[in-house]
Amino acid sequence: MSATSPTTPSPEPFRVSDGDLDDLASTLAKTIAEVRQHGVILDRLGSEPDPLPAAGQQADGVPEAGAADPKQSDGPASVFIVALGGDAYAVELAALSDWVNYLFLPVYGREISTNRPWCAQWHEHPEAVARLHALWLAWQQFTDTEAGLSGPSTWHRDHLDQTLVHLRAPDGPFAACTTSPNRPNHRVLATPAPEQSGVAA
């Protein structure tokens, strides 16, 4: 015999107001981005080789007799996306894409024009990826409660405004891309070739 009887009424569905739904979606996007960021950090920590013993320490980490306290290491490797490669880059780019698509563009996207170009394939423009990632890292820092009440204002003034000026400039990374949503276009501009060292034979 089943545990539920046909006469048991089904529970009422849980309803969320539209205003709360927007806040919930924003919070969820932020949480997903943070979880992915933590995953990148854990992957990086798991793939790093065991450090060599510091000067004045034995291999088991015990200080040698009479040795001074070892200095702290330089700290963790860079979290900036241009310093990552392989799977770490892909994971970080996916987290950045969530932030760009679900928070940045809906709030700060603005209309596309020749004066403010944008490219839907922004992730294929290295400068755009670098600038957006730096903006996202700053956003994580300045929207944290530890940044204080003026953190978001500082983020807008010192980070967002400057990034938008360069990113969406008529001669910026999207200069050869979309100028109208009805006429999508994507082209990565050529960058200067590196100098060749040595003389050709």
Helices and strands as residue ranges (DSSP letters): H 18-47, G 81-83, H 86-99, I 100-104, H 105-108, G 122-124, H 126-142, G 145-147, H 151-155, I 156-160, H 161-167
